[in-house]
Amino acid sequence: MTTLTWPSGTTSAASLTFDVDAESVWLAMDPDNAERPGVLSQGRYGPLVGLPLILDLLAEKDVRATFFIPGVNVSLYPEAVEAIIRGGHEVGLHGYTHTRPSRLSPEDERSELERSFDELTAAGGTVVGYRAPGWDVSAQTLDLLEEKGLLYASNFMDDIAPYRHPGRRLVELPVQWILDDWPHFGWHTGDSARTIKGTREVEEIWSEELEGIHRYGGSTILTMHPQVTGRPSRVALLGRMIDRMQDLGNVWIATCAEIAALADAQLPR
Ligand code: ZN
């Protein structure tokens, strides 16, 4: 890993990120879910209830976060997008239909990127970053992002600190399933192989990883979903995680765009 110099005496960075998937994740998982209003209601909870609870908490803690929004949700949930931008948060790209780029034709991947960029920008967002649905990029994704002039992507799991993709300007803000809410809390009917973990267990997992990355001077990119972390017990967990970051005293809590800009200024081309 490359050690970066974080701002004003901080020794690591952390970013709270939210993928505002709503129903799109369920529809991309199985098109038949279009005929299952109960299944889709899980997704709708995200922008309608979970997101406002999360935005209130972030305002109370005075923390800015990054929200990756599938293009389809810009017109389906304009109030959600407006509230995110009004709160001073960053918005980023997350596909259009939430189809994984690895499963799209090259033409469809390009048009999804163009369309979601245009719609999010038209909604008032300043867009510099991209996260693929399921973090599952295609062989051409990095070329498309570079061509679009984006500053960063947040999909790969091969480091604990930002790095520059070889031969490109594009900065990567690496993620990992351990710091995602879905593997710990996600569950749906018929998913008998899994159980929902309690917030105390996940708090321990996330805290140990945060403190470990902090020790090495890296970046903790926490990946959450309003339909998962927006449940009341988990909003409380998020509050405790922010407290822990603030209590460490020297963690730079920033948006992905801020972290990527700092990395871009320091990493060799
Ligand atoms: Zn997603």
Residues whose N, C-alpha, C, O or C-beta is under 5 A from the ligand:
A	BS01	ZN	D19 D21 P133 G134
